[in-house]
């Protein structure tokens, strides 16, 4: 479904420990300058409709059509850091990279 690159795996693991949660949830929401956005939450257990990726990331099956084939990475530098979403289904993205649209 999606590929979590090593930097993102390390950061997700760090966040799970920090928040004392077993999973991080990635959702797709309406909004942002391009129409859709990514949203993060922490969870203790998956729901029945969840896809579990690398035993750490939860994605509800209803969002699969928006993120199939996506690569999730985490980049850090002295001036900024954050998750990056390489989503092959996105037909456009905003400048910040967290808002996208699909056709």
Backbone bond lengths (Angstrom), bond angles and torsions (degrees), N, CA, C in turn:
res aa  C-N    CA-C-N  psi(-1)  N-CA   C-N-CA  omega(-1)  CA-C   N-CA-C  phi
1 X - - - 1.448 - - 1.528 110.82 -
2 X 1.340 118.43 -66.95 1.455 120.66 173.09 1.521 108.23 -131.34
3 X 1.308 114.89 158.88 1.463 121.05 179.79 1.523 108.04 -111.83
4 X 1.320 115.56 126.89 1.466 120.88 177.02 1.524 106.98 -100.11
5 X 1.321 117.01 114.50 1.459 121.39 -179.83 1.533 109.97 -74.83
6 X 1.324 116.77 161.47 1.469 122.04 -170.92 1.531 114.31 -56.01
7 X 1.337 117.98 -42.38 1.476 119.80 179.11 1.523 110.98 -62.28
8 X 1.330 116.80 -38.70 1.460 121.04 178.99 1.526 110.52 -69.59
9 X 1.324 117.70 -39.89 1.469 120.83 177.27 1.520 110.38 -59.12
10 X 1.314 116.38 -45.76 1.470 120.40 -179.93 1.520 111.34 -61.80
11 X 1.317 117.25 -42.96 1.462 120.70 -179.28 1.522 111.41 -69.06
12 X 1.332 118.00 -41.23 1.457 120.76 177.13 1.527 110.81 -61.72
13 X 1.320 116.41 -41.70 1.470 120.42 177.48 1.528 110.57 -61.62
14 X 1.308 116.70 -45.03 1.472 121.58 177.84 1.532 110.77 -59.03
15 X 1.315 117.26 -44.60 1.470 121.47 -179.47 1.525 111.73 -66.89
16 X 1.328 116.89 -39.60 1.473 120.06 178.20 1.525 110.64 -61.04
17 X 1.313 116.48 -44.00 1.468 120.76 179.26 1.526 110.22 -65.49
18 X 1.320 117.05 -46.54 1.474 122.18 179.33 1.517 112.16 -55.02
19 X 1.326 116.69 -40.67 1.466 121.85 -175.24 1.530 112.87 -98.38
20 X 1.336 116.18 4.37 1.459 122.98 177.85 1.536 111.48 52.63
21 X 1.327 115.74 47.55 1.454 122.55 178.93 1.527 109.33 -127.08
22 X 1.312 115.88 151.22 1.455 120.38 -178.74 1.527 112.68 -80.98
23 X 1.345 117.23 -30.46 1.463 120.96 -175.06 1.530 112.06 -132.31
24 X 1.327 114.19 155.92 1.456 122.58 168.76 1.529 105.81 -112.96
25 X 1.331 116.32 135.07 1.462 120.84 -179.92 1.530 109.59 -105.20
26 X 1.329 115.96 132.59 1.456 122.62 173.23 1.521 107.89 -110.98
27 X 1.329 116.34 122.65 1.462 122.10 179.59 1.522 109.56 -121.35
28 X 1.306 115.48 162.38 1.464 122.52 173.65 1.521 106.70 -112.05
29 X 1.329 116.44 128.57 1.456 121.27 -178.65 1.520 109.90 -124.87
30 X 1.308 115.93 157.62 1.455 120.56 173.41 1.514 109.16 -76.55
31 X 1.325 116.31 140.99 1.459 120.19 178.38 1.508 111.83 133.20
32 X 1.306 115.10 -171.05 1.456 120.31 -176.60 1.517 110.14 78.63
33 X 1.295 116.47 168.71 1.456 120.10 -175.39 1.523 113.41 -72.55
34 X 1.347 118.25 -15.88 1.457 120.12 179.39 1.529 112.89 -105.94
35 X 1.335 117.94 -2.61 1.463 120.27 174.91 1.514 115.45 114.40
36 X 1.330 118.42 -37.33 1.459 123.08 178.74 1.520 109.04 -130.44
37 X 1.317 116.51 152.12 1.454 120.22 179.31 1.518 110.96 -141.64
38 X 1.315 115.79 165.77 1.457 122.48 177.00 1.520 108.34 -98.01
39 X 1.319 116.21 142.65 1.456 120.99 179.11 1.526 108.66 -132.75
40 X 1.342 116.06 141.08 1.460 122.67 -177.91 1.523 111.05 -112.67
41 X 1.331 116.09 145.14 1.464 123.38 172.66 1.524 107.91 -149.17
42 X 1.331 115.92 167.19 1.457 121.85 175.39 1.521 108.70 -111.98
43 X 1.330 116.66 144.02 1.468 122.09 -177.23 1.530 109.93 -138.21
44 X 1.332 115.06 154.19 1.463 120.75 175.07 1.521 112.47 -91.20
45 X 1.344 117.06 -27.59 1.465 120.73 -176.30 1.524 109.45 -151.90
46 X 1.331 116.62 152.53 1.464 119.74 177.17 1.526 111.58 -75.83
47 X 1.325 115.79 153.29 1.458 122.23 170.61 1.526 108.09 -85.42
48 X 1.305 116.67 165.78 1.469 120.91 -179.49 1.527 112.46 -60.92
49 X 1.329 117.39 -30.03 1.466 120.96 -177.87 1.528 113.31 -89.59
50 X 1.334 117.60 5.15 1.465 121.01 -176.52 1.521 113.23 -84.79
51 X 1.312 114.23 144.54 1.459 122.88 166.88 1.529 105.07 -97.58
52 X 1.322 117.38 130.40 1.460 121.96 -179.97 1.526 107.66 -103.43
53 X 1.325 116.22 122.13 1.461 122.23 -178.44 1.521 108.65 -110.16
54 X 1.326 116.29 123.58 1.464 123.89 178.06 1.530 113.05 52.82
55 X 1.315 116.92 32.14 1.466 123.70 177.68 1.530 113.21 53.45
56 X 1.341 116.50 28.13 1.462 119.30 179.37 1.522 113.84 -144.29
57 X 1.310 117.92 -25.54 1.459 121.91 -174.31 1.528 110.08 -115.25
58 X 1.331 116.21 129.43 1.456 122.34 177.57 1.518 109.98 -105.90
59 X 1.331 115.66 135.26 1.458 121.43 176.02 1.523 106.85 -137.56
60 X 1.320 116.71 123.08 1.457 120.16 177.40 1.526 108.79 -65.82
61 X 1.331 116.50 139.23 1.462 121.53 -177.99 1.524 112.98 -56.17
62 X 1.330 117.96 -26.77 1.469 119.10 -178.51 1.531 112.35 -68.56
63 X 1.344 118.16 -15.70 1.467 121.11 178.71 1.520 112.50 -95.35
64 X 1.323 117.01 -4.20 1.458 121.42 -176.32 1.529 112.13 -55.34
65 X 1.323 117.45 -39.72 1.465 120.14 -176.77 1.527 113.03 -68.00
66 X 1.335 117.75 -15.17 1.467 121.23 179.65 1.530 113.09 -94.11
67 X 1.336 116.90 -19.72 1.471 118.21 -172.15 1.529 114.38 -130.95
68 X 1.310 118.08 10.31 1.464 121.43 179.93 1.528 109.97 -56.63
69 X 1.327 116.03 127.29 1.460 121.59 178.07 1.516 114.65 84.63
70 X 1.325 118.16 4.32 1.466 121.48 -177.58 1.530 111.03 -71.11
71 X 1.317 115.92 147.20 1.460 122.71 170.37 1.517 107.79 -108.93
72 X 1.329 115.57 129.36 1.455 122.09 178.15 1.515 108.14 -106.20
73 X 1.323 116.47 127.72 1.459 121.24 179.25 1.520 108.66 -131.80
74 X 1.314 116.12 168.31 1.461 122.40 174.71 1.513 107.20 -132.97
75 X 1.321 115.76 125.67 1.459 121.56 -179.94 1.518 109.04 -118.93
76 X 1.318 115.72 137.94 1.460 120.75 178.79 1.521 109.21 -133.71
77 X 1.317 114.57 137.77 1.465 120.51 174.49 1.526 107.52 -140.61
78 X 1.301 116.67 -178.95 1.457 120.31 -179.41 1.526 111.90 -65.17
79 X 1.319 118.19 -25.44 1.460 121.10 -173.23 1.518 114.98 -106.85
80 X 1.326 117.56 -24.16 1.461 119.14 178.31 1.521 110.35 -159.53
81 X 1.314 114.48 155.93 1.458 119.79 176.82 1.519 108.71 -149.37
82 X 1.321 115.74 156.31 1.454 119.63 177.31 1.512 112.10 165.53
83 X 1.319 114.18 170.20 1.453 121.17 177.44 1.526 109.32 -75.43
84 X 1.321 115.45 143.80 1.455 120.91 174.53 1.523 108.04 -120.04
85 X 1.309 114.92 143.15 1.452 122.52 -175.38 1.521 108.68 -117.70
86 X 1.325 116.58 110.70 1.458 120.96 174.68 1.525 106.14 -98.29
87 X 1.328 115.06 92.32 1.459 121.71 -172.84 1.531 109.49 -106.30
88 X 1.338 118.01 107.55 1.465 120.21 -178.17 1.532 113.53 -67.86
89 X 1.331 117.73 -15.50 1.467 121.22 179.64 1.528 112.29 -86.24
90 X 1.326 117.09 -14.93 1.468 120.44 -179.28 1.529 109.43 -70.93
91 X 1.323 115.71 126.36 1.464 120.04 177.90 1.521 111.16 -90.38
92 X 1.335 116.83 -18.30 1.455 121.72 173.10 1.524 108.42 -156.92
93 X 1.335 115.50 157.30 1.456 122.37 178.72 1.515 109.05 -138.67
94 X 1.334 115.42 152.99 1.454 118.71 173.73 1.530 108.54 -79.31
95 X 1.293 116.73 172.61 1.454 121.81 -178.26 1.512 113.89 -63.77
96 X 1.337 117.76 -30.69 1.462 120.02 -178.55 1.521 112.19 -79.31
97 X 1.335 118.78 -16.06 1.455 122.11 175.76 1.515 115.32 84.22
98 X 1.322 118.37 3.66 1.461 119.98 -179.81 1.513 112.70 -108.61
99 X 1.314 118.12 -0.98 1.447 122.95 177.30 1.516 107.74 -123.01
100 X 1.337 116.18 138.26 1.469 119.25 -174.49 1.524 109.46 -149.42
101 X 1.325 114.90 170.14 1.459 120.34 173.77 1.519 108.68 -135.93
102 X 1.329 115.41 156.00 1.453 122.27 175.38 1.517 108.81 -131.59
103 X 1.310 117.01 158.02 1.472 119.85 177.22 1.479 111.36 -108.80
